[in-house]
């Protein structure tokens, strides 16, 4: 199911996986220009590009997982009705696919951090990164299962989830300095 979803997502595209990198990179550029250059200098003590890029890629994974899974039971109704398997795998497969996209974007984040002069403690990353990755995966899968299940009965859930994701993006510290 994972390989099918991965192939279907990039079927008949020229750039394929590069589209997954393009959206967060474009968002990072826009937010950098708007919040760091045009509006305020509140980020002067913070490497805003590195802060923003790491947050946007992680947010993109979470947001795509939740919004994409809302219709997962309905779009796979034939599979869910005919084959006996754990139903929670349907929305979780979308979260895993988006998690793989995030893992493929980690080298881009690391390259930007090195380019911006940050030192990277690879030993800390070796231990902390898998834990944080699994926590986000479990949280995303849990919300994806809840949203997909609710959307099977109430179609308004899709619109609420889209609005909620947009609101949550602006409420999270992805764009704001730690202070």
N, C-alpha and C positions, 0 to 999 in steps of 0.2 A: 504494500500500500504506500510506503514511503517513497520508493523509487518511482511509482506511477505518478504520485502527486508532484514529485520533483520534475519529472519529464513533462507533465502536462502544463506546469507553470511556465516553462520556457519554450513550449512548442511554438514553432513559427516566429521566433524572435531572432533578430540578427545579433544583438548583444548578449542575450541569454542572462547568465548570472550577473553580469555587470550592472544590470538594472537594479539589483538588490543593493549594490554599493552606491549607485548614483543618487538614489533618493536621500539617504542619510547625509551623503557628502554635500548635496545641494542645500539641504536644510541647514547643515552646519555653516555653510557659506553665507546663507541669507541671515541666519541669526547672529553670526559674527558681525556682519555689516550693520545690521539694525541695532543690536543691543550693545555691542562693544565700540563700534566706531561712531555711530550717529547719535545714540541717546545719552550714554553716560560713560564716565570713566571709573565706575565702581569696580570694574574688573581689573584695574591696573596692577594689583598685586597677584593676580591669578593668571595662569596661562589659559586664557579663555578658549582657544582653539582646542587644546587637549582635553579640557574639562567638557566642553560642548560635544566634541566628537565621540568621546567614550559614552557620554550620556545618551546621545541621539541614537547610536547604534543599538545600545541595550534597550532603549525605549521602543525603537522600531521593531525589534524582535517581540517584545511584549505586546505591543499594540496590534501588530499583524497577526499574532497568534490568537488574540481574543476576537478581533473583528472578523477574521477569516473563519474561525470555528463556529460562529453563530449559525451559519447555514449548513454546517457539516452533516448533521443528521438528515436534514431534508434533501440535500444534494446526493447523499448516498443512501437514500431510502430503499432502493432495490437491494443493495448489499446488506443493509441492516435487517431487512425483512426476510431474506432468503437464506442467509448463512448464519450459523450459530457461532458467535465469537464474542469476546468482551466488548460491549458497545462503547465503552469509554476510550477504546483505542482510536476511534474515528476522529474526535476532536484533538486527542493527544498527538496523533500523527502530524497534524498541521503545526502544533507547537514544536514538535521535534524537528520538522523541516525548517521552520523559522530559526530554531536554535542552531541548526547546521549552517544556515546563512550567516548567523552571528559569528559562529566559530571561524568561518571563512573570512569574516571581516576583521577578526582580531589581529592578523598580521598588518592590516592597514592602520589600525589604532597604534600598534607597537611601533610601526615605521614613523608615524607622525610624532609620537612621544620621543623617539630617538632623534628625529629631525629637529624637534623643538628644544633639545638639550636636556631632557629628563633622563635620570638614571633609572634603570628598571631592575628591581630585585627579582631575578628569575626564580630563585629558590622560594621566595614568598608567593610568587605567582603560581608556582608548581603546586603548592598546597592550598592556597586561598581560592584561586580561580575555579577549580572544579567544584568546590563547596558552594561558592556564590552562583555558579552556573546551574548546579542542580537545584538550589533553592529557587532560583527564578523559573526554572523549568517546571518544578512541582507547583509553584504558585500559578503560573500561566496555564498549566494543564487543568488545575482545579477550577479556575475561573472559566476556562474554555468549556469544560464539561457542564458546569452550571448554566452558562449562557446558552449553549447549544440545546440543553434539555429544556430550558424555559422557552426558547424560541420555537421549539416544536409545538408548543401549546399557545403561545402568545407571540404573534409576529412583530409586535411593537418592540420587542426586546432588541432587535437589530438596530433600530433607530436610537434607542436609549444607550446601547453600547457604543455606537458611533459618537454620540454627543458626550457620553461619559469619558471616552478615551481622549477626545479633544480637550475637555475640561481638565482631566487629570494631567495631560501633558503640560498645560500652563500652570498647574498647581505644584508640579514636582520640581525639585531643584536641578533639573536638567539645564535650564537657561539662567539660573540665578547664582550669584556667588555664595559660597558657604556661609558668609556672615548674614 
